[in-house]
Amino acid sequence: MARVASLTASILVSLAAATALGQSALEKSFRDPPREARPHTWWHWMNGNVTRAGITADLEAMKQIGLGGAQIFNVSEGIPEGPIAYNSDEWRG
């Protein structure tokens, strides 16, 4: 009987340790998810009113808060036309 109790205690301790390790790995992955699991956002470019410095600042801010990517939309309705034409070499550059 003592042997069964000892074996049961060993199994319970092993399970508790494995569960604790699993939870810490899950917590780590939640706090710092892999790139492919990070959220994405919509990024509206306002009718050619973009600059290289502004784009860089936006990308750095997105990286800092942990975004995994962005979908760019050129928005033109009701927005004054900027100096960069949509889909031009400069716009894509």
Chimera marker file (.cmm) of the C-alpha trace (Angstrom):
<marker_set name="trace">
<marker id="1" x="0.000" y="0.000" z="0.000" r="1" g="1" b="0" radius="0.5"/>
<marker id="2" x="2.858" y="2.375" z="0.814" r="1" g="1" b="0" radius="0.5"/>
<marker id="3" x="4.328" y="1.649" z="-2.614" r="1" g="1" b="0" radius="0.5"/>
<marker id="4" x="1.055" y="2.611" z="-4.357" r="1" g="1" b="0" radius="0.5"/>
<marker id="5" x="0.861" y="5.824" z="-2.319" r="1" g="1" b="0" radius="0.5"/>
<marker id="6" x="4.471" y="6.643" z="-3.179" r="1" g="1" b="0" radius="0.5"/>
<marker id="7" x="3.878" y="5.973" z="-6.888" r="1" g="1" b="0" radius="0.5"/>
<marker id="8" x="0.699" y="8.066" z="-6.847" r="1" g="1" b="0" radius="0.5"/>
<marker id="9" x="2.517" y="10.939" z="-5.137" r="1" g="1" b="0" radius="0.5"/>
<marker id="10" x="5.345" y="10.747" z="-7.707" r="1" g="1" b="0" radius="0.5"/>
<marker id="11" x="2.880" y="10.859" z="-10.588" r="1" g="1" b="0" radius="0.5"/>
<marker id="12" x="1.023" y="13.820" z="-9.094" r="1" g="1" b="0" radius="0.5"/>
<marker id="13" x="4.256" y="15.755" z="-8.539" r="1" g="1" b="0" radius="0.5"/>
<marker id="14" x="5.356" y="15.008" z="-12.125" r="1" g="1" b="0" radius="0.5"/>
<marker id="15" x="2.004" y="16.144" z="-13.512" r="1" g="1" b="0" radius="0.5"/>
<marker id="16" x="2.079" y="19.330" z="-11.444" r="1" g="1" b="0" radius="0.5"/>
<marker id="17" x="5.586" y="20.154" z="-12.685" r="1" g="1" b="0" radius="0.5"/>
<marker id="18" x="4.631" y="19.462" z="-16.316" r="1" g="1" b="0" radius="0.5"/>
<marker id="19" x="1.510" y="21.610" z="-15.979" r="1" g="1" b="0" radius="0.5"/>
<marker id="20" x="3.513" y="24.484" z="-14.479" r="1" g="1" b="0" radius="0.5"/>
<marker id="21" x="6.023" y="24.300" z="-17.340" r="1" g="1" b="0" radius="0.5"/>
<marker id="22" x="3.225" y="24.217" z="-19.890" r="1" g="1" b="0" radius="0.5"/>
<marker id="23" x="1.528" y="27.234" z="-18.347" r="1" g="1" b="0" radius="0.5"/>
<marker id="24" x="4.724" y="29.259" z="-18.308" r="1" g="1" b="0" radius="0.5"/>
<marker id="25" x="5.360" y="28.409" z="-21.986" r="1" g="1" b="0" radius="0.5"/>
<marker id="26" x="1.773" y="29.365" z="-22.821" r="1" g="1" b="0" radius="0.5"/>
<marker id="27" x="2.087" y="32.590" z="-20.855" r="1" g="1" b="0" radius="0.5"/>
<marker id="28" x="5.385" y="33.431" z="-22.608" r="1" g="1" b="0" radius="0.5"/>
<marker id="29" x="3.842" y="32.787" z="-26.033" r="1" g="1" b="0" radius="0.5"/>
<marker id="30" x="0.863" y="34.957" z="-25.104" r="1" g="1" b="0" radius="0.5"/>
<marker id="31" x="3.027" y="37.831" z="-23.887" r="1" g="1" b="0" radius="0.5"/>
<marker id="32" x="5.437" y="37.599" z="-26.849" r="1" g="1" b="0" radius="0.5"/>
<marker id="33" x="3.673" y="35.766" z="-29.689" r="1" g="1" b="0" radius="0.5"/>
<marker id="34" x="5.540" y="34.669" z="-32.804" r="1" g="1" b="0" radius="0.5"/>
<marker id="35" x="5.394" y="37.127" z="-35.710" r="1" g="1" b="0" radius="0.5"/>
<marker id="36" x="2.829" y="35.074" z="-37.644" r="1" g="1" b="0" radius="0.5"/>
<marker id="37" x="0.431" y="35.210" z="-34.673" r="1" g="1" b="0" radius="0.5"/>
<marker id="38" x="0.618" y="38.956" z="-34.060" r="1" g="1" b="0" radius="0.5"/>
<marker id="39" x="-2.330" y="41.205" z="-34.948" r="1" g="1" b="0" radius="0.5"/>
<marker id="40" x="-2.372" y="43.255" z="-38.140" r="1" g="1" b="0" radius="0.5"/>
<marker id="41" x="-3.956" y="46.642" z="-38.764" r="1" g="1" b="0" radius="0.5"/>
<marker id="42" x="-5.367" y="48.737" z="-41.585" r="1" g="1" b="0" radius="0.5"/>
<marker id="43" x="-3.103" y="51.597" z="-42.575" r="1" g="1" b="0" radius="0.5"/>
<marker id="44" x="-4.796" y="54.430" z="-44.473" r="1" g="1" b="0" radius="0.5"/>
<marker id="45" x="-2.573" y="56.494" z="-46.733" r="1" g="1" b="0" radius="0.5"/>
<marker id="46" x="-4.359" y="59.787" z="-47.239" r="1" g="1" b="0" radius="0.5"/>
<marker id="47" x="-4.429" y="60.477" z="-51.011" r="1" g="1" b="0" radius="0.5"/>
<marker id="48" x="-0.704" y="60.917" z="-51.565" r="1" g="1" b="0" radius="0.5"/>
<marker id="49" x="-0.116" y="62.896" z="-48.368" r="1" g="1" b="0" radius="0.5"/>
<marker id="50" x="2.728" y="60.648" z="-47.242" r="1" g="1" b="0" radius="0.5"/>
<marker id="51" x="6.427" y="61.165" z="-46.607" r="1" g="1" b="0" radius="0.5"/>
<marker id="52" x="9.283" y="58.747" z="-46.135" r="1" g="1" b="0" radius="0.5"/>
<marker id="53" x="9.821" y="60.129" z="-42.601" r="1" g="1" b="0" radius="0.5"/>
<marker id="54" x="6.127" y="59.704" z="-41.741" r="1" g="1" b="0" radius="0.5"/>
<marker id="55" x="6.056" y="56.156" z="-43.098" r="1" g="1" b="0" radius="0.5"/>
<marker id="56" x="9.195" y="55.271" z="-41.135" r="1" g="1" b="0" radius="0.5"/>
<marker id="57" x="7.744" y="56.750" z="-37.934" r="1" g="1" b="0" radius="0.5"/>
<marker id="58" x="4.501" y="54.796" z="-38.421" r="1" g="1" b="0" radius="0.5"/>
<marker id="59" x="6.359" y="51.521" z="-39.065" r="1" g="1" b="0" radius="0.5"/>
<marker id="60" x="8.558" y="52.017" z="-36.001" r="1" g="1" b="0" radius="0.5"/>
<marker id="61" x="5.479" y="52.708" z="-33.855" r="1" g="1" b="0" radius="0.5"/>
<marker id="62" x="3.746" y="49.591" z="-35.225" r="1" g="1" b="0" radius="0.5"/>
<marker id="63" x="6.795" y="47.503" z="-34.400" r="1" g="1" b="0" radius="0.5"/>
<marker id="64" x="7.061" y="49.016" z="-30.907" r="1" g="1" b="0" radius="0.5"/>
<marker id="65" x="3.491" y="48.059" z="-30.006" r="1" g="1" b="0" radius="0.5"/>
<marker id="66" x="3.900" y="44.552" z="-31.436" r="1" g="1" b="0" radius="0.5"/>
<marker id="67" x="1.902" y="44.581" z="-34.657" r="1" g="1" b="0" radius="0.5"/>
<marker id="68" x="2.736" y="41.836" z="-37.136" r="1" g="1" b="0" radius="0.5"/>
<marker id="69" x="1.800" y="43.720" z="-40.293" r="1" g="1" b="0" radius="0.5"/>
<marker id="70" x="-0.520" y="46.167" z="-41.992" r="1" g="1" b="0" radius="0.5"/>
<marker id="71" x="-2.855" y="46.344" z="-44.970" r="1" g="1" b="0" radius="0.5"/>
<marker id="72" x="-2.311" y="49.638" z="-46.807" r="1" g="1" b="0" radius="0.5"/>
<marker id="73" x="-5.333" y="51.466" z="-48.202" r="1" g="1" b="0" radius="0.5"/>
<marker id="74" x="-5.069" y="54.604" z="-50.302" r="1" g="1" b="0" radius="0.5"/>
<marker id="75" x="-7.973" y="56.811" z="-49.204" r="1" g="1" b="0" radius="0.5"/>
<marker id="76" x="-8.867" y="59.643" z="-51.575" r="1" g="1" b="0" radius="0.5"/>
<marker id="77" x="-12.548" y="60.538" z="-51.180" r="1" g="1" b="0" radius="0.5"/>
<marker id="78" x="-12.836" y="63.911" z="-49.475" r="1" g="1" b="0" radius="0.5"/>
<marker id="79" x="-9.053" y="64.139" z="-48.924" r="1" g="1" b="0" radius="0.5"/>
<marker id="80" x="-7.055" y="66.896" z="-50.686" r="1" g="1" b="0" radius="0.5"/>
<marker id="81" x="-4.607" y="65.408" z="-53.184" r="1" g="1" b="0" radius="0.5"/>
<marker id="82" x="-1.046" y="65.174" z="-51.915" r="1" g="1" b="0" radius="0.5"/>
<marker id="83" x="2.253" y="65.392" z="-53.802" r="1" g="1" b="0" radius="0.5"/>
<marker id="84" x="2.746" y="61.616" z="-54.193" r="1" g="1" b="0" radius="0.5"/>
<marker id="85" x="0.617" y="59.998" z="-56.919" r="1" g="1" b="0" radius="0.5"/>
<marker id="86" x="-0.983" y="56.670" z="-55.992" r="1" g="1" b="0" radius="0.5"/>
<marker id="87" x="1.064" y="53.651" z="-57.122" r="1" g="1" b="0" radius="0.5"/>
<marker id="88" x="3.777" y="55.827" z="-58.685" r="1" g="1" b="0" radius="0.5"/>
<marker id="89" x="7.451" y="54.856" z="-58.400" r="1" g="1" b="0" radius="0.5"/>
<marker id="90" x="7.819" y="57.375" z="-55.582" r="1" g="1" b="0" radius="0.5"/>
<marker id="91" x="4.722" y="55.981" z="-53.797" r="1" g="1" b="0" radius="0.5"/>
<marker id="92" x="6.117" y="52.424" z="-54.018" r="1" g="1" b="0" radius="0.5"/>
<marker id="93" x="9.712" y="53.525" z="-53.336" r="1" g="1" b="0" radius="0.5"/>
<link id1="1" id2="2" r="1" g="1" b="0" radius="0.2"/>
<link id1="2" id2="3" r="1" g="1" b="0" radius="0.2"/>
<link id1="3" id2="4" r="1" g="1" b="0" radius="0.2"/>
<link id1="4" id2="5" r="1" g="1" b="0" radius="0.2"/>
<link id1="5" id2="6" r="1" g="1" b="0" radius="0.2"/>
<link id1="6" id2="7" r="1" g="1" b="0" radius="0.2"/>
<link id1="7" id2="8" r="1" g="1" b="0" radius="0.2"/>
<link id1="8" id2="9" r="1" g="1" b="0" radius="0.2"/>
<link id1="9" id2="10" r="1" g="1" b="0" radius="0.2"/>
<link id1="10" id2="11" r="1" g="1" b="0" radius="0.2"/>
<link id1="11" id2="12" r="1" g="1" b="0" radius="0.2"/>
<link id1="12" id2="13" r="1" g="1" b="0" radius="0.2"/>
<link id1="13" id2="14" r="1" g="1" b="0" radius="0.2"/>
<link id1="14" id2="15" r="1" g="1" b="0" radius="0.2"/>
<link id1="15" id2="16" r="1" g="1" b="0" radius="0.2"/>
<link id1="16" id2="17" r="1" g="1" b="0" radius="0.2"/>
<link id1="17" id2="18" r="1" g="1" b="0" radius="0.2"/>
<link id1="18" id2="19" r="1" g="1" b="0" radius="0.2"/>
<link id1="19" id2="20" r="1" g="1" b="0" radius="0.2"/>
<link id1="20" id2="21" r="1" g="1" b="0" radius="0.2"/>
<link id1="21" id2="22" r="1" g="1" b="0" radius="0.2"/>
<link id1="22" id2="23" r="1" g="1" b="0" radius="0.2"/>
<link id1="23" id2="24" r="1" g="1" b="0" radius="0.2"/>
<link id1="24" id2="25" r="1" g="1" b="0" radius="0.2"/>
<link id1="25" id2="26" r="1" g="1" b="0" radius="0.2"/>
<link id1="26" id2="27" r="1" g="1" b="0" radius="0.2"/>
<link id1="27" id2="28" r="1" g="1" b="0" radius="0.2"/>
<link id1="28" id2="29" r="1" g="1" b="0" radius="0.2"/>
<link id1="29" id2="30" r="1" g="1" b="0" radius="0.2"/>
<link id1="30" id2="31" r="1" g="1" b="0" radius="0.2"/>
<link id1="31" id2="32" r="1" g="1" b="0" radius="0.2"/>
<link id1="32" id2="33" r="1" g="1" b="0" radius="0.2"/>
<link id1="33" id2="34" r="1" g="1" b="0" radius="0.2"/>
<link id1="34" id2="35" r="1" g="1" b="0" radius="0.2"/>
<link id1="35" id2="36" r="1" g="1" b="0" radius="0.2"/>
<link id1="36" id2="37" r="1" g="1" b="0" radius="0.2"/>
<link id1="37" id2="38" r="1" g="1" b="0" radius="0.2"/>
<link id1="38" id2="39" r="1" g="1" b="0" radius="0.2"/>
<link id1="39" id2="40" r="1" g="1" b="0" radius="0.2"/>
<link id1="40" id2="41" r="1" g="1" b="0" radius="0.2"/>
<link id1="41" id2="42" r="1" g="1" b="0" radius="0.2"/>
<link id1="42" id2="43" r="1" g="1" b="0" radius="0.2"/>
<link id1="43" id2="44" r="1" g="1" b="0" radius="0.2"/>
<link id1="44" id2="45" r="1" g="1" b="0" radius="0.2"/>
<link id1="45" id2="46" r="1" g="1" b="0" radius="0.2"/>
<link id1="46" id2="47" r="1" g="1" b="0" radius="0.2"/>
<link id1="47" id2="48" r="1" g="1" b="0" radius="0.2"/>
<link id1="48" id2="49" r="1" g="1" b="0" radius="0.2"/>
<link id1="49" id2="50" r="1" g="1" b="0" radius="0.2"/>
<link id1="50" id2="51" r="1" g="1" b="0" radius="0.2"/>
<link id1="51" id2="52" r="1" g="1" b="0" radius="0.2"/>
<link id1="52" id2="53" r="1" g="1" b="0" radius="0.2"/>
<link id1="53" id2="54" r="1" g="1" b="0" radius="0.2"/>
<link id1="54" id2="55" r="1" g="1" b="0" radius="0.2"/>
<link id1="55" id2="56" r="1" g="1" b="0" radius="0.2"/>
<link id1="56" id2="57" r="1" g="1" b="0" radius="0.2"/>
<link id1="57" id2="58" r="1" g="1" b="0" radius="0.2"/>
<link id1="58" id2="59" r="1" g="1" b="0" radius="0.2"/>
<link id1="59" id2="60" r="1" g="1" b="0" radius="0.2"/>
<link id1="60" id2="61" r="1" g="1" b="0" radius="0.2"/>
<link id1="61" id2="62" r="1" g="1" b="0" radius="0.2"/>
<link id1="62" id2="63" r="1" g="1" b="0" radius="0.2"/>
<link id1="63" id2="64" r="1" g="1" b="0" radius="0.2"/>
<link id1="64" id2="65" r="1" g="1" b="0" radius="0.2"/>
<link id1="65" id2="66" r="1" g="1" b="0" radius="0.2"/>
<link id1="66" id2="67" r="1" g="1" b="0" radius="0.2"/>
<link id1="67" id2="68" r="1" g="1" b="0" radius="0.2"/>
<link id1="68" id2="69" r="1" g="1" b="0" radius="0.2"/>
<link id1="69" id2="70" r="1" g="1" b="0" radius="0.2"/>
<link id1="70" id2="71" r="1" g="1" b="0" radius="0.2"/>
<link id1="71" id2="72" r="1" g="1" b="0" radius="0.2"/>
<link id1="72" id2="73" r="1" g="1" b="0" radius="0.2"/>
<link id1="73" id2="74" r="1" g="1" b="0" radius="0.2"/>
<link id1="74" id2="75" r="1" g="1" b="0" radius="0.2"/>
<link id1="75" id2="76" r="1" g="1" b="0" radius="0.2"/>
<link id1="76" id2="77" r="1" g="1" b="0" radius="0.2"/>
<link id1="77" id2="78" r="1" g="1" b="0" radius="0.2"/>
<link id1="78" id2="79" r="1" g="1" b="0" radius="0.2"/>
<link id1="79" id2="80" r="1" g="1" b="0" radius="0.2"/>
<link id1="80" id2="81" r="1" g="1" b="0" radius="0.2"/>
<link id1="81" id2="82" r="1" g="1" b="0" radius="0.2"/>
<link id1="82" id2="83" r="1" g="1" b="0" radius="0.2"/>
<link id1="83" id2="84" r="1" g="1" b="0" radius="0.2"/>
<link id1="84" id2="85" r="1" g="1" b="0" radius="0.2"/>
<link id1="85" id2="86" r="1" g="1" b="0" radius="0.2"/>
<link id1="86" id2="87" r="1" g="1" b="0" radius="0.2"/>
<link id1="87" id2="88" r="1" g="1" b="0" radius="0.2"/>
<link id1="88" id2="89" r="1" g="1" b="0" radius="0.2"/>
<link id1="89" id2="90" r="1" g="1" b="0" radius="0.2"/>
<link id1="90" id2="91" r="1" g="1" b="0" radius="0.2"/>
<link id1="91" id2="92" r="1" g="1" b="0" radius="0.2"/>
<link id1="92" id2="93" r="1" g="1" b="0" radius="0.2"/>
</marker_set>
